[in-house]
Amino acid sequence: MELTKLSEIMRKAGVVGAGGAGFPSYAKLNMAADTIILNCAECEPLLKLHRQMLSTYASEIMETLEEIANTLEASQVIIAVKHAYTEAIDAVKANLSKCPKTKIGYLPEIYPAGDEVVTIYETTGRVVNPGALPITVGCIVYNVETIYNVYRAWKENAPVTHKYITVAGEVKNPCTFKAPLGITYGELIAMAGGETCPDTMIVAGGPMTGRIGAKSDVVTKTSNAILVMPRNAYIVQKRVTPITIDVKRAMAACCQCRYCTDLCSRNLLGHPIEPNKIMRAVASGMANDTSALMGAFSCSGCGLCEMYACGQGLNPRTLIGEIKGKLRAGGVMPPKGLEADKVDSMREYKKVPMSRLIARLGLSKYDVPAPIVDTEVTSKTLKIMLSQSIGAPSVACVSVGDTVKTGDVVGSYDEAKLGTAVHSPVNGKVREVNDKFVVIEL
């Protein structure tokens, strides 16, 4: 297939990264790539949808990866997966004979193995420089669901209208739904049997990087999980502390033990971020050590520093994110042309085992199977967001009263900007339109 055709298929189908920032997938295609990596690390605790999908759709996913590799003239495809995902590995092995460029790259049972910079290093030994993209070391990384969406767009002319999403925590039946875009979190929680304790809050996304959500929030192309947790749960309380309190606690309690830096996944790969020095700068009123503050731009946001490493219970990741935002707001941009230092010689002994992380977070009781549910998930009303990726928001191309069918474009994109189309997941009528969303009723 020609590169322009593959790119057009992805863009028109609205394929973006099915998680994280949702980078438009067509924009990653690059003839400089020699390696295509499928990220099946399932980085966050409790999330299981990628290994489930690879187990179920290995043939389709691997065929698509081979096609992408052939289009880009890449020499290899690496399925990055952990040893423990035996069903997914068996499914991949059953199809390897049909995929000459594909091999399995085993990942350690650590967090954050799914950070693409870590995934690239673990499977290829290549280090992506600070602020650089994977293509600079010849790699393109996609996750499992993204590639499955490419397959459906390529083979079935099917746009992205649904999202696989895990509902777990304090619910009666933890499970993974194939949910239409625009359905509310509250509806999915009810479909999972409802809450099993009286006072809960929602963490939208994984325990380490997710945000506090609400039942009125709706599923988008990047939604991965809805975790229903007790209000007093550790992963909830770490997110509801006011930033002013975080600053005061840093000033009062940070002892410069360096654990946050010693376990920082990017620092271990030679990136110029030292969370302990950033905490020291915060404690001194940010009046000096500007080089430490600039290191905030190298933070991946994995959360190890505040969710696992800090013995004082401080929040380095939160403060680093605040600093990064203020630097950008002040017109300070990330430094360019930086080169990574040497990989820490003790890195192997500083990796954080996933089992220990789950225990530290108090999530062991919630680490249960969350199987994909076969029953169709529907809703009478869907609120389709027009901005569902890091690219430019789509522009509504329907009006109130219009009748739409499943797969119809409701949000178009500007050819000159980084963006993709947004489609209706159902047959219905447009009830409301503005520059943020389109509401469709069945």
HELIX and SHEET records of a PDB file:
HELIX    1   1 LEU A    3  LYS A   12  1                                  10    
HELIX    2   2 SER A   25  LYS A   28  5                                   4    
HELIX    3   3 LEU A   49  LEU A   72  1                                  24    
HELIX    4   4 THR A   86  LYS A   93  1                                   8    
HELIX    5   5 LEU A   96  LYS A   98  5                                   3    
HELIX    6   6 GLU A  116  THR A  124  1                                   9    
HELIX    7   7 PRO A  134  VAL A  137  5                                   4    
HELIX    8   8 VAL A  144  GLU A  156  1                                  13    
HELIX    9   9 TYR A  185  MET A  191  1                                   7    
HELIX   10  10 TYR A  234  VAL A  240  1                                   7    
HELIX   11  11 ILE A  243  ALA A  253  1                                  11    
HELIX   12  12 TYR A  259  ASP A  262  1                                   4    
HELIX   13  13 ASN A  267  LEU A  269  5                                   3    
HELIX   14  14 PRO A  275  ALA A  283  1                                   9    
HELIX   15  15 THR A  290  MET A  294  1                                   5    
HELIX   16  16 GLY A  295  SER A  298  5                                   4    
HELIX   17  17 LEU A  304  LEU A  304  1                                   1    
HELIX   18  18 CYS A  305  ALA A  309  3                                   5    
HELIX   19  19 PRO A  316  ALA A  329  1                                  14    
HELIX   20  20 ARG A  347  TYR A  349  5                                   3    
HELIX   21  21 MET A  354  ARG A  360  1                                   7    
HELIX   22  22 SER A  364  TYR A  366  5                                   3    
SHEET    1   A 4 THR A 102  LEU A 107  0                                        
SHEET    2   A 4 GLN A  76  LYS A  82  1                                        
SHEET    3   A 4 THR A  35  CYS A  40  1                                        
SHEET    4   A 4 CYS A 139  ASN A 143  1                                        
SHEET    1   B 2 ILE A 110  TYR A 111  0                                        
SHEET    2   B 2 VAL A 352  PRO A 353 -1                                        
SHEET    1   C 5 CYS A 175  PRO A 180  0                                        
SHEET    2   C 5 HIS A 162  GLY A 169 -1                                        
SHEET    3   C 5 ALA A 225  PRO A 230  1                                        
SHEET    4   C 5 THR A 200  ALA A 204 -1                                        
SHEET    5   C 5 ARG A 211  GLY A 213 -1                                        
SHEET    1   D 4 THR A 381  MET A 385  0                                        
SHEET    2   D 4 PHE A 437  GLU A 441 -1                                        
SHEET    3   D 4 GLY A 428  VAL A 433 -1                                        
SHEET    4   D 4 THR A 403  VAL A 404 -1                                        
SHEET    1   E 3 VAL A 395  ALA A 396  0                                        
SHEET    2   E 3 VAL A 409  SER A 412 -1                                        
SHEET    3   E 3 VAL A 422  HIS A 423 -1                                        
END                                                                             
